[in-house]
Amino acid sequence: MCAAPAGAPDGNAGAEQRAAPRVTLLIRAAKLVSSTDEFVCVIRDVSETGVSVRLFHDLPAGEALELHMPAGAIYPIGRVWHRGNEAGFRFLSAPVAVEALVNEASDYPKRGLRLSVSLPVRLRSSAGEQMVRVENLSQQGARLACESLLAIDQAVQLDLPDAQGTPRAVRAKVRWRRERHYGVVFDDTFTLGDFARLAARLQAPELLTG
């Protein structure tokens, strides 16, 4: 399990942490997934028995969560310690193959995280305005459900909330279409921090205490 920072609980958990070799990962984004919501985190270090992460808001409630990697691997985890926006977890199906986790993080450093959020937004195009539904969201784009026909490479504008919840006009282009579902790519992407805070605002705004 990953070593706790200064001020984290000591004891048997700390002895177990020291016994497991630690690998440091530099800024690897992943998702913390609860039974109802998905949150963005950054993996700080990992061992065969646990992992520590940094969030951009308070830690969601509940002891059991899942760590979802960008390439699709899922690790059930349980909370061990928590201080501010940093937390340490134990793998519930330990031991974990650290090399496989590290290699996945290294092989897919640019694969964007997609959050399964659903919200209505206003879409503007040369044909006028209409309400569409965002079905999932990433830093770079979104999947939309839209009853009207949109063309591939068509320029559109979406009124998406920013990290403070204020709607802002986001320019995008349509990249694919499957029946009434569309994939759009943003002209101006979200930073990881803004994306993480937006995810919290859409799902659990009480976590944003700052």
PyMOL commands that place a pseudoatom at each C-alpha (Angstrom):
pseudoatom trace, name=CA, resn=MET, resi=1, chain=A, elem=C, hetatm=0, pos=[0.000, 0.000, 0.000]
pseudoatom trace, name=CA, resn=CYS, resi=2, chain=A, elem=C, hetatm=0, pos=[1.221, 3.509, -0.695]
pseudoatom trace, name=CA, resn=ALA, resi=3, chain=A, elem=C, hetatm=0, pos=[2.951, 5.411, 2.027]
pseudoatom trace, name=CA, resn=ALA, resi=4, chain=A, elem=C, hetatm=0, pos=[0.859, 8.040, 3.776]
pseudoatom trace, name=CA, resn=PRO, resi=5, chain=A, elem=C, hetatm=0, pos=[1.939, 11.682, 3.902]
pseudoatom trace, name=CA, resn=ALA, resi=6, chain=A, elem=C, hetatm=0, pos=[2.974, 13.399, 7.093]
pseudoatom trace, name=CA, resn=GLY, resi=7, chain=A, elem=C, hetatm=0, pos=[0.023, 13.492, 9.451]
pseudoatom trace, name=CA, resn=ALA, resi=8, chain=A, elem=C, hetatm=0, pos=[-1.681, 10.372, 8.100]
pseudoatom trace, name=CA, resn=PRO, resi=9, chain=A, elem=C, hetatm=0, pos=[-2.484, 7.513, 10.513]
pseudoatom trace, name=CA, resn=ASP, resi=10, chain=A, elem=C, hetatm=0, pos=[0.345, 5.233, 11.570]
pseudoatom trace, name=CA, resn=GLY, resi=11, chain=A, elem=C, hetatm=0, pos=[0.250, 1.680, 12.902]
pseudoatom trace, name=CA, resn=ASN, resi=12, chain=A, elem=C, hetatm=0, pos=[-0.141, -1.661, 11.210]
pseudoatom trace, name=CA, resn=ALA, resi=13, chain=A, elem=C, hetatm=0, pos=[-1.347, -0.059, 7.991]
pseudoatom trace, name=CA, resn=GLY, resi=14, chain=A, elem=C, hetatm=0, pos=[1.873, 1.966, 7.867]
pseudoatom trace, name=CA, resn=ALA, resi=15, chain=A, elem=C, hetatm=0, pos=[3.981, -1.158, 8.410]
pseudoatom trace, name=CA, resn=GLU, resi=16, chain=A, elem=C, hetatm=0, pos=[2.183, -2.894, 5.567]
pseudoatom trace, name=CA, resn=GLN, resi=17, chain=A, elem=C, hetatm=0, pos=[2.734, 0.142, 3.363]
pseudoatom trace, name=CA, resn=ARG, resi=18, chain=A, elem=C, hetatm=0, pos=[6.487, 0.088, 4.031]
pseudoatom trace, name=CA, resn=ALA, resi=19, chain=A, elem=C, hetatm=0, pos=[6.637, -3.637, 3.281]
pseudoatom trace, name=CA, resn=ALA, resi=20, chain=A, elem=C, hetatm=0, pos=[5.197, -3.244, -0.223]
pseudoatom trace, name=CA, resn=PRO, resi=21, chain=A, elem=C, hetatm=0, pos=[7.459, -1.737, -2.895]
pseudoatom trace, name=CA, resn=ARG, resi=22, chain=A, elem=C, hetatm=0, pos=[6.225, 1.650, -4.123]
pseudoatom trace, name=CA, resn=VAL, resi=23, chain=A, elem=C, hetatm=0, pos=[6.243, 3.006, -7.657]
pseudoatom trace, name=CA, resn=THR, resi=24, chain=A, elem=C, hetatm=0, pos=[5.769, 6.710, -8.251]
pseudoatom trace, name=CA, resn=LEU, resi=25, chain=A, elem=C, hetatm=0, pos=[3.555, 7.781, -11.156]
pseudoatom trace, name=CA, resn=LEU, resi=26, chain=A, elem=C, hetatm=0, pos=[3.842, 11.346, -12.322]
pseudoatom trace, name=CA, resn=ILE, resi=27, chain=A, elem=C, hetatm=0, pos=[0.448, 12.944, -13.010]
pseudoatom trace, name=CA, resn=ARG, resi=28, chain=A, elem=C, hetatm=0, pos=[-1.610, 10.032, -14.314]
pseudoatom trace, name=CA, resn=ALA, resi=29, chain=A, elem=C, hetatm=0, pos=[-5.299, 10.893, -14.522]
pseudoatom trace, name=CA, resn=ALA, resi=30, chain=A, elem=C, hetatm=0, pos=[-7.888, 8.259, -13.610]
pseudoatom trace, name=CA, resn=LYS, resi=31, chain=A, elem=C, hetatm=0, pos=[-11.462, 8.063, -12.318]
pseudoatom trace, name=CA, resn=LEU, resi=32, chain=A, elem=C, hetatm=0, pos=[-12.797, 7.361, -8.844]
pseudoatom trace, name=CA, resn=VAL, resi=33, chain=A, elem=C, hetatm=0, pos=[-16.190, 5.750, -9.370]
pseudoatom trace, name=CA, resn=SER, resi=34, chain=A, elem=C, hetatm=0, pos=[-18.871, 5.301, -6.718]
pseudoatom trace, name=CA, resn=SER, resi=35, chain=A, elem=C, hetatm=0, pos=[-22.202, 3.544, -7.073]
pseudoatom trace, name=CA, resn=THR, resi=36, chain=A, elem=C, hetatm=0, pos=[-23.730, 6.722, -8.486]
pseudoatom trace, name=CA, resn=ASP, resi=37, chain=A, elem=C, hetatm=0, pos=[-20.999, 9.161, -9.605]
pseudoatom trace, name=CA, resn=GLU, resi=38, chain=A, elem=C, hetatm=0, pos=[-17.633, 9.445, -11.360]
pseudoatom trace, name=CA, resn=PHE, resi=39, chain=A, elem=C, hetatm=0, pos=[-14.814, 11.782, -10.295]
pseudoatom trace, name=CA, resn=VAL, resi=40, chain=A, elem=C, hetatm=0, pos=[-11.462, 12.741, -11.784]
pseudoatom trace, name=CA, resn=CYS, resi=41, chain=A, elem=C, hetatm=0, pos=[-8.311, 12.069, -9.773]
pseudoatom trace, name=CA, resn=VAL, resi=42, chain=A, elem=C, hetatm=0, pos=[-4.546, 11.976, -10.279]
pseudoatom trace, name=CA, resn=ILE, resi=43, chain=A, elem=C, hetatm=0, pos=[-2.610, 8.882, -9.218]
pseudoatom trace, name=CA, resn=ARG, resi=44, chain=A, elem=C, hetatm=0, pos=[0.420, 9.877, -7.133]
pseudoatom trace, name=CA, resn=ASP, resi=45, chain=A, elem=C, hetatm=0, pos=[1.927, 6.493, -6.236]
pseudoatom trace, name=CA, resn=VAL, resi=46, chain=A, elem=C, hetatm=0, pos=[0.974, 2.837, -6.238]
pseudoatom trace, name=CA, resn=SER, resi=47, chain=A, elem=C, hetatm=0, pos=[2.108, -0.494, -4.774]
pseudoatom trace, name=CA, resn=GLU, resi=48, chain=A, elem=C, hetatm=0, pos=[0.836, -4.071, -4.893]
pseudoatom trace, name=CA, resn=THR, resi=49, chain=A, elem=C, hetatm=0, pos=[-1.524, -3.343, -2.007]
pseudoatom trace, name=CA, resn=GLY, resi=50, chain=A, elem=C, hetatm=0, pos=[-2.701, 0.223, -2.501]
pseudoatom trace, name=CA, resn=VAL, resi=51, chain=A, elem=C, hetatm=0, pos=[-2.659, 3.580, -4.210]
pseudoatom trace, name=CA, resn=SER, resi=52, chain=A, elem=C, hetatm=0, pos=[-2.692, 7.249, -3.259]
pseudoatom trace, name=CA, resn=VAL, resi=53, chain=A, elem=C, hetatm=0, pos=[-4.459, 9.899, -5.296]
pseudoatom trace, name=CA, resn=ARG, resi=54, chain=A, elem=C, hetatm=0, pos=[-5.041, 13.634, -5.409]
pseudoatom trace, name=CA, resn=LEU, resi=55, chain=A, elem=C, hetatm=0, pos=[-8.447, 15.113, -6.178]
pseudoatom trace, name=CA, resn=PHE, resi=56, chain=A, elem=C, hetatm=0, pos=[-9.525, 18.633, -7.086]
pseudoatom trace, name=CA, resn=HIS, resi=57, chain=A, elem=C, hetatm=0, pos=[-12.243, 18.730, -4.409]
pseudoatom trace, name=CA, resn=ASP, resi=58, chain=A, elem=C, hetatm=0, pos=[-13.249, 16.907, -1.238]
pseudoatom trace, name=CA, resn=LEU, resi=59, chain=A, elem=C, hetatm=0, pos=[-13.313, 13.127, -1.191]
pseudoatom trace, name=CA, resn=PRO, resi=60, chain=A, elem=C, hetatm=0, pos=[-16.704, 11.567, -2.039]
pseudoatom trace, name=CA, resn=ALA, resi=61, chain=A, elem=C, hetatm=0, pos=[-18.430, 9.718, 0.788]
pseudoatom trace, name=CA, resn=GLY, resi=62, chain=A, elem=C, hetatm=0, pos=[-18.337, 5.941, 1.153]
pseudoatom trace, name=CA, resn=GLU, resi=63, chain=A, elem=C, hetatm=0, pos=[-15.584, 3.485, 1.959]
pseudoatom trace, name=CA, resn=ALA, resi=64, chain=A, elem=C, hetatm=0, pos=[-15.718, 1.388, -1.227]
pseudoatom trace, name=CA, resn=LEU, resi=65, chain=A, elem=C, hetatm=0, pos=[-14.940, 2.914, -4.615]
pseudoatom trace, name=CA, resn=GLU, resi=66, chain=A, elem=C, hetatm=0, pos=[-13.441, 1.764, -7.897]
pseudoatom trace, name=CA, resn=LEU, resi=67, chain=A, elem=C, hetatm=0, pos=[-10.349, 3.137, -9.601]
pseudoatom trace, name=CA, resn=HIS, resi=68, chain=A, elem=C, hetatm=0, pos=[-10.927, 3.220, -13.371]
pseudoatom trace, name=CA, resn=MET, resi=69, chain=A, elem=C, hetatm=0, pos=[-7.870, 3.575, -15.598]
pseudoatom trace, name=CA, resn=PRO, resi=70, chain=A, elem=C, hetatm=0, pos=[-8.079, 5.339, -19.003]
pseudoatom trace, name=CA, resn=ALA, resi=71, chain=A, elem=C, hetatm=0, pos=[-7.502, 2.093, -20.940]
pseudoatom trace, name=CA, resn=GLY, resi=72, chain=A, elem=C, hetatm=0, pos=[-10.342, 0.327, -19.129]
pseudoatom trace, name=CA, resn=ALA, resi=73, chain=A, elem=C, hetatm=0, pos=[-8.815, -1.557, -16.178]
pseudoatom trace, name=CA, resn=ILE, resi=74, chain=A, elem=C, hetatm=0, pos=[-10.922, -1.411, -12.997]
pseudoatom trace, name=CA, resn=TYR, resi=75, chain=A, elem=C, hetatm=0, pos=[-9.610, -1.853, -9.432]
pseudoatom trace, name=CA, resn=PRO, resi=76, chain=A, elem=C, hetatm=0, pos=[-11.988, -2.035, -6.414]
pseudoatom trace, name=CA, resn=ILE, resi=77, chain=A, elem=C, hetatm=0, pos=[-10.476, 0.048, -3.581]
pseudoatom trace, name=CA, resn=GLY, resi=78, chain=A, elem=C, hetatm=0, pos=[-11.229, 0.892, 0.050]
pseudoatom trace, name=CA, resn=ARG, resi=79, chain=A, elem=C, hetatm=0, pos=[-10.310, 4.078, 1.885]
pseudoatom trace, name=CA, resn=VAL, resi=80, chain=A, elem=C, hetatm=0, pos=[-7.388, 3.991, 4.344]
pseudoatom trace, name=CA, resn=TRP, resi=81, chain=A, elem=C, hetatm=0, pos=[-6.574, 7.655, 4.991]
pseudoatom trace, name=CA, resn=HIS, resi=82, chain=A, elem=C, hetatm=0, pos=[-7.752, 11.065, 3.856]
pseudoatom trace, name=CA, resn=ARG, resi=83, chain=A, elem=C, hetatm=0, pos=[-6.282, 14.547, 4.274]
pseudoatom trace, name=CA, resn=GLY, resi=84, chain=A, elem=C, hetatm=0, pos=[-7.590, 17.517, 2.341]
pseudoatom trace, name=CA, resn=ASN, resi=85, chain=A, elem=C, hetatm=0, pos=[-7.839, 16.562, -1.304]
pseudoatom trace, name=CA, resn=GLU, resi=86, chain=A, elem=C, hetatm=0, pos=[-5.401, 13.645, -0.989]
pseudoatom trace, name=CA, resn=ALA, resi=87, chain=A, elem=C, hetatm=0, pos=[-6.331, 10.094, -0.037]
pseudoatom trace, name=CA, resn=GLY, resi=88, chain=A, elem=C, hetatm=0, pos=[-4.875, 6.617, 0.214]
pseudoatom trace, name=CA, resn=PHE, resi=89, chain=A, elem=C, hetatm=0, pos=[-6.729, 3.413, -0.662]
pseudoatom trace, name=CA, resn=ARG, resi=90, chain=A, elem=C, hetatm=0, pos=[-6.085, -0.304, -0.374]
pseudoatom trace, name=CA, resn=PHE, resi=91, chain=A, elem=C, hetatm=0, pos=[-6.792, -2.609, -3.301]
pseudoatom trace, name=CA, resn=LEU, resi=92, chain=A, elem=C, hetatm=0, pos=[-9.634, -4.916, -2.311]
pseudoatom trace, name=CA, resn=SER, resi=93, chain=A, elem=C, hetatm=0, pos=[-8.418, -7.597, -4.726]
pseudoatom trace, name=CA, resn=ALA, resi=94, chain=A, elem=C, hetatm=0, pos=[-4.725, -7.354, -3.774]
pseudoatom trace, name=CA, resn=PRO, resi=95, chain=A, elem=C, hetatm=0, pos=[-2.086, -8.039, -4.748]
pseudoatom trace, name=CA, resn=VAL, resi=96, chain=A, elem=C, hetatm=0, pos=[-2.253, -5.950, -7.905]
pseudoatom trace, name=CA, resn=ALA, resi=97, chain=A, elem=C, hetatm=0, pos=[0.282, -6.359, -10.697]
pseudoatom trace, name=CA, resn=VAL, resi=98, chain=A, elem=C, hetatm=0, pos=[2.011, -2.990, -10.347]
pseudoatom trace, name=CA, resn=GLU, resi=99, chain=A, elem=C, hetatm=0, pos=[3.915, -3.379, -13.596]
pseudoatom trace, name=CA, resn=ALA, resi=100, chain=A, elem=C, hetatm=0, pos=[0.693, -3.892, -15.558]
pseudoatom trace, name=CA, resn=LEU, resi=101, chain=A, elem=C, hetatm=0, pos=[-0.921, -0.850, -13.964]
pseudoatom trace, name=CA, resn=VAL, resi=102, chain=A, elem=C, hetatm=0, pos=[2.164, 1.299, -14.554]
pseudoatom trace, name=CA, resn=ASN, resi=103, chain=A, elem=C, hetatm=0, pos=[2.538, 0.124, -18.150]
pseudoatom trace, name=CA, resn=GLU, resi=104, chain=A, elem=C, hetatm=0, pos=[-1.097, 0.879, -18.844]
pseudoatom trace, name=CA, resn=ALA, resi=105, chain=A, elem=C, hetatm=0, pos=[-0.675, 4.365, -17.432]
pseudoatom trace, name=CA, resn=SER, resi=106, chain=A, elem=C, hetatm=0, pos=[2.466, 4.884, -19.519]
pseudoatom trace, name=CA, resn=ASP, resi=107, chain=A, elem=C, hetatm=0, pos=[1.059, 3.394, -22.739]
pseudoatom trace, name=CA, resn=TYR, resi=108, chain=A, elem=C, hetatm=0, pos=[-2.073, 5.539, -22.682]
pseudoatom trace, name=CA, resn=PRO, resi=109, chain=A, elem=C, hetatm=0, pos=[-1.002, 8.894, -21.169]
pseudoatom trace, name=CA, resn=LYS, resi=110, chain=A, elem=C, hetatm=0, pos=[-3.039, 10.880, -23.712]
pseudoatom trace, name=CA, resn=ARG, resi=111, chain=A, elem=C, hetatm=0, pos=[-6.214, 8.798, -23.689]
pseudoatom trace, name=CA, resn=GLY, resi=112, chain=A, elem=C, hetatm=0, pos=[-8.889, 11.100, -22.348]
pseudoatom trace, name=CA, resn=LEU, resi=113, chain=A, elem=C, hetatm=0, pos=[-11.160, 10.225, -19.457]
pseudoatom trace, name=CA, resn=ARG, resi=114, chain=A, elem=C, hetatm=0, pos=[-14.834, 10.045, -20.301]
pseudoatom trace, name=CA, resn=LEU, resi=115, chain=A, elem=C, hetatm=0, pos=[-17.443, 10.685, -17.642]
pseudoatom trace, name=CA, resn=SER, resi=116, chain=A, elem=C, hetatm=0, pos=[-20.933, 9.229, -17.890]
pseudoatom trace, name=CA, resn=VAL, resi=117, chain=A, elem=C, hetatm=0, pos=[-22.854, 12.403, -17.127]
pseudoatom trace, name=CA, resn=SER, resi=118, chain=A, elem=C, hetatm=0, pos=[-26.230, 13.379, -18.525]
pseudoatom trace, name=CA, resn=LEU, resi=119, chain=A, elem=C, hetatm=0, pos=[-27.378, 16.972, -18.832]
pseudoatom trace, name=CA, resn=PRO, resi=120, chain=A, elem=C, hetatm=0, pos=[-29.449, 19.094, -21.203]
pseudoatom trace, name=CA, resn=VAL, resi=121, chain=A, elem=C, hetatm=0, pos=[-27.608, 21.904, -22.986]
pseudoatom trace, name=CA, resn=ARG, resi=122, chain=A, elem=C, hetatm=0, pos=[-28.435, 24.444, -25.669]
pseudoatom trace, name=CA, resn=LEU, resi=123, chain=A, elem=C, hetatm=0, pos=[-26.843, 23.878, -29.087]
pseudoatom trace, name=CA, resn=ARG, resi=124, chain=A, elem=C, hetatm=0, pos=[-26.472, 26.666, -31.632]
pseudoatom trace, name=CA, resn=SER, resi=125, chain=A, elem=C, hetatm=0, pos=[-25.677, 26.190, -35.312]
pseudoatom trace, name=CA, resn=SER, resi=126, chain=A, elem=C, hetatm=0, pos=[-26.315, 27.917, -38.624]
pseudoatom trace, name=CA, resn=ALA, resi=127, chain=A, elem=C, hetatm=0, pos=[-29.749, 26.259, -38.590]
pseudoatom trace, name=CA, resn=GLY, resi=128, chain=A, elem=C, hetatm=0, pos=[-30.732, 27.892, -35.284]
pseudoatom trace, name=CA, resn=GLU, resi=129, chain=A, elem=C, hetatm=0, pos=[-30.965, 26.802, -31.637]
pseudoatom trace, name=CA, resn=GLN, resi=130, chain=A, elem=C, hetatm=0, pos=[-32.180, 23.596, -30.037]
pseudoatom trace, name=CA, resn=MET, resi=131, chain=A, elem=C, hetatm=0, pos=[-31.873, 21.640, -26.804]
pseudoatom trace, name=CA, resn=VAL, resi=132, chain=A, elem=C, hetatm=0, pos=[-29.729, 18.490, -26.894]
pseudoatom trace, name=CA, resn=ARG, resi=133, chain=A, elem=C, hetatm=0, pos=[-28.551, 16.077, -24.198]
pseudoatom trace, name=CA, resn=VAL, resi=134, chain=A, elem=C, hetatm=0, pos=[-24.920, 15.428, -23.290]
pseudoatom trace, name=CA, resn=GLU, resi=135, chain=A, elem=C, hetatm=0, pos=[-24.513, 11.679, -22.715]
pseudoatom trace, name=CA, resn=ASN, resi=136, chain=A, elem=C, hetatm=0, pos=[-20.847, 11.648, -21.788]
pseudoatom trace, name=CA, resn=LEU, resi=137, chain=A, elem=C, hetatm=0, pos=[-18.136, 14.240, -21.461]
pseudoatom trace, name=CA, resn=SER, resi=138, chain=A, elem=C, hetatm=0, pos=[-14.352, 14.490, -21.717]
pseudoatom trace, name=CA, resn=GLN, resi=139, chain=A, elem=C, hetatm=0, pos=[-11.831, 17.316, -21.670]
pseudoatom trace, name=CA, resn=GLN, resi=140, chain=A, elem=C, hetatm=0, pos=[-11.772, 17.258, -25.466]
pseudoatom trace, name=CA, resn=GLY, resi=141, chain=A, elem=C, hetatm=0, pos=[-15.371, 16.581, -26.465]
pseudoatom trace, name=CA, resn=ALA, resi=142, chain=A, elem=C, hetatm=0, pos=[-18.750, 15.037, -25.786]
pseudoatom trace, name=CA, resn=ARG, resi=143, chain=A, elem=C, hetatm=0, pos=[-21.349, 12.608, -27.055]
pseudoatom trace, name=CA, resn=LEU, resi=144, chain=A, elem=C, hetatm=0, pos=[-24.733, 14.168, -27.739]
pseudoatom trace, name=CA, resn=ALA, resi=145, chain=A, elem=C, hetatm=0, pos=[-28.252, 12.919, -28.296]
pseudoatom trace, name=CA, resn=CYS, resi=146, chain=A, elem=C, hetatm=0, pos=[-29.922, 15.224, -30.803]
pseudoatom trace, name=CA, resn=GLU, resi=147, chain=A, elem=C, hetatm=0, pos=[-33.231, 14.802, -32.651]
pseudoatom trace, name=CA, resn=SER, resi=148, chain=A, elem=C, hetatm=0, pos=[-32.212, 17.073, -35.539]
pseudoatom trace, name=CA, resn=LEU, resi=149, chain=A, elem=C, hetatm=0, pos=[-29.817, 16.079, -38.276]
pseudoatom trace, name=CA, resn=LEU, resi=150, chain=A, elem=C, hetatm=0, pos=[-26.260, 17.431, -37.903]
pseudoatom trace, name=CA, resn=ALA, resi=151, chain=A, elem=C, hetatm=0, pos=[-23.612, 17.159, -40.612]
pseudoatom trace, name=CA, resn=ILE, resi=152, chain=A, elem=C, hetatm=0, pos=[-20.119, 15.754, -40.183]
pseudoatom trace, name=CA, resn=ASP, resi=153, chain=A, elem=C, hetatm=0, pos=[-17.646, 18.635, -39.635]
pseudoatom trace, name=CA, resn=GLN, resi=154, chain=A, elem=C, hetatm=0, pos=[-20.527, 21.017, -38.936]
pseudoatom trace, name=CA, resn=ALA, resi=155, chain=A, elem=C, hetatm=0, pos=[-19.548, 23.828, -36.555]
pseudoatom trace, name=CA, resn=VAL, resi=156, chain=A, elem=C, hetatm=0, pos=[-21.771, 24.115, -33.483]
pseudoatom trace, name=CA, resn=GLN, resi=157, chain=A, elem=C, hetatm=0, pos=[-21.761, 25.936, -30.167]
pseudoatom trace, name=CA, resn=LEU, resi=158, chain=A, elem=C, hetatm=0, pos=[-22.777, 24.387, -26.845]
pseudoatom trace, name=CA, resn=ASP, resi=159, chain=A, elem=C, hetatm=0, pos=[-23.737, 26.218, -23.669]
pseudoatom trace, name=CA, resn=LEU, resi=160, chain=A, elem=C, hetatm=0, pos=[-21.765, 24.114, -21.181]
pseudoatom trace, name=CA, resn=PRO, resi=161, chain=A, elem=C, hetatm=0, pos=[-21.280, 25.041, -17.522]
pseudoatom trace, name=CA, resn=ASP, resi=162, chain=A, elem=C, hetatm=0, pos=[-17.794, 25.972, -16.400]
pseudoatom trace, name=CA, resn=ALA, resi=163, chain=A, elem=C, hetatm=0, pos=[-16.159, 24.798, -13.168]
pseudoatom trace, name=CA, resn=GLN, resi=164, chain=A, elem=C, hetatm=0, pos=[-18.179, 27.398, -11.219]
pseudoatom trace, name=CA, resn=GLY, resi=165, chain=A, elem=C, hetatm=0, pos=[-21.464, 26.300, -12.820]
pseudoatom trace, name=CA, resn=THR, resi=166, chain=A, elem=C, hetatm=0, pos=[-21.812, 29.362, -15.071]
pseudoatom trace, name=CA, resn=PRO, resi=167, chain=A, elem=C, hetatm=0, pos=[-22.850, 28.525, -18.658]
pseudoatom trace, name=CA, resn=ARG, resi=168, chain=A, elem=C, hetatm=0, pos=[-20.228, 29.370, -21.264]
pseudoatom trace, name=CA, resn=ALA, resi=169, chain=A, elem=C, hetatm=0, pos=[-20.275, 29.072, -25.041]
pseudoatom trace, name=CA, resn=VAL, resi=170, chain=A, elem=C, hetatm=0, pos=[-18.034, 26.212, -26.195]
pseudoatom trace, name=CA, resn=ARG, resi=171, chain=A, elem=C, hetatm=0, pos=[-17.315, 25.935, -29.902]
pseudoatom trace, name=CA, resn=ALA, resi=172, chain=A, elem=C, hetatm=0, pos=[-17.129, 22.422, -31.324]
pseudoatom trace, name=CA, resn=LYS, resi=173, chain=A, elem=C, hetatm=0, pos=[-17.270, 20.393, -34.529]
pseudoatom trace, name=CA, resn=VAL, resi=174, chain=A, elem=C, hetatm=0, pos=[-19.253, 17.260, -35.279]
pseudoatom trace, name=CA, resn=ARG, resi=175, chain=A, elem=C, hetatm=0, pos=[-16.882, 14.322, -35.866]
pseudoatom trace, name=CA, resn=TRP, resi=176, chain=A, elem=C, hetatm=0, pos=[-19.195, 11.290, -36.084]
pseudoatom trace, name=CA, resn=ARG, resi=177, chain=A, elem=C, hetatm=0, pos=[-22.859, 10.336, -36.225]
pseudoatom trace, name=CA, resn=ARG, resi=178, chain=A, elem=C, hetatm=0, pos=[-24.728, 7.130, -35.340]
pseudoatom trace, name=CA, resn=GLU, resi=179, chain=A, elem=C, hetatm=0, pos=[-28.477, 7.544, -35.839]
pseudoatom trace, name=CA, resn=ARG, resi=180, chain=A, elem=C, hetatm=0, pos=[-29.352, 10.450, -33.492]
pseudoatom trace, name=CA, resn=HIS, resi=181, chain=A, elem=C, hetatm=0, pos=[-26.129, 10.287, -31.476]
pseudoatom trace, name=CA, resn=TYR, resi=182, chain=A, elem=C, hetatm=0, pos=[-23.216, 12.571, -32.306]
pseudoatom trace, name=CA, resn=GLY, resi=183, chain=A, elem=C, hetatm=0, pos=[-19.609, 12.973, -31.235]
pseudoatom trace, name=CA, resn=VAL, resi=184, chain=A, elem=C, hetatm=0, pos=[-18.267, 16.518, -31.067]
pseudoatom trace, name=CA, resn=VAL, resi=185, chain=A, elem=C, hetatm=0, pos=[-14.734, 17.778, -30.487]
pseudoatom trace, name=CA, resn=PHE, resi=186, chain=A, elem=C, hetatm=0, pos=[-14.242, 21.053, -28.618]
pseudoatom trace, name=CA, resn=ASP, resi=187, chain=A, elem=C, hetatm=0, pos=[-12.219, 23.889, -30.126]
pseudoatom trace, name=CA, resn=ASP, resi=188, chain=A, elem=C, hetatm=0, pos=[-11.241, 24.990, -26.603]
pseudoatom trace, name=CA, resn=THR, resi=189, chain=A, elem=C, hetatm=0, pos=[-10.613, 22.053, -24.296]
pseudoatom trace, name=CA, resn=PHE, resi=190, chain=A, elem=C, hetatm=0, pos=[-11.023, 21.903, -20.503]
pseudoatom trace, name=CA, resn=THR, resi=191, chain=A, elem=C, hetatm=0, pos=[-7.953, 21.816, -18.283]
pseudoatom trace, name=CA, resn=LEU, resi=192, chain=A, elem=C, hetatm=0, pos=[-7.820, 18.697, -16.103]
pseudoatom trace, name=CA, resn=GLY, resi=193, chain=A, elem=C, hetatm=0, pos=[-8.580, 20.737, -12.976]
pseudoatom trace, name=CA, resn=ASP, resi=194, chain=A, elem=C, hetatm=0, pos=[-11.566, 22.525, -14.515]
pseudoatom trace, name=CA, resn=PHE, resi=195, chain=A, elem=C, hetatm=0, pos=[-12.849, 19.226, -15.922]
pseudoatom trace, name=CA, resn=ALA, resi=196, chain=A, elem=C, hetatm=0, pos=[-12.564, 17.564, -12.503]
pseudoatom trace, name=CA, resn=ARG, resi=197, chain=A, elem=C, hetatm=0, pos=[-14.350, 20.436, -10.742]
pseudoatom trace, name=CA, resn=LEU, resi=198, chain=A, elem=C, hetatm=0, pos=[-17.064, 20.484, -13.409]
pseudoatom trace, name=CA, resn=ALA, resi=199, chain=A, elem=C, hetatm=0, pos=[-17.614, 16.744, -12.895]
pseudoatom trace, name=CA, resn=ALA, resi=200, chain=A, elem=C, hetatm=0, pos=[-18.035, 17.325, -9.167]
pseudoatom trace, name=CA, resn=ARG, resi=201, chain=A, elem=C, hetatm=0, pos=[-20.365, 20.281, -9.712]
pseudoatom trace, name=CA, resn=LEU, resi=202, chain=A, elem=C, hetatm=0, pos=[-22.617, 18.255, -12.010]
pseudoatom trace, name=CA, resn=GLN, resi=203, chain=A, elem=C, hetatm=0, pos=[-22.795, 15.246, -9.667]
pseudoatom trace, name=CA, resn=ALA, resi=204, chain=A, elem=C, hetatm=0, pos=[-21.970, 16.275, -6.090]
pseudoatom trace, name=CA, resn=PRO, resi=205, chain=A, elem=C, hetatm=0, pos=[-21.573, 20.066, -5.742]
pseudoatom trace, name=CA, resn=GLU, resi=206, chain=A, elem=C, hetatm=0, pos=[-21.259, 19.764, -1.950]
pseudoatom trace, name=CA, resn=LEU, resi=207, chain=A, elem=C, hetatm=0, pos=[-17.702, 18.455, -2.524]
pseudoatom trace, name=CA, resn=LEU, resi=208, chain=A, elem=C, hetatm=0, pos=[-16.638, 21.879, -3.825]
pseudoatom trace, name=CA, resn=THR, resi=209, chain=A, elem=C, hetatm=0, pos=[-15.998, 23.727, -0.591]
pseudoatom trace, name=CA, resn=GLY, resi=210, chain=A, elem=C, hetatm=0, pos=[-13.490, 26.212, -1.985]
for i in range(1, 210): cmd.bond("trace and resi %d" % i, "trace and resi %d" % (i + 1))
show_as sticks, trace
zoom trace
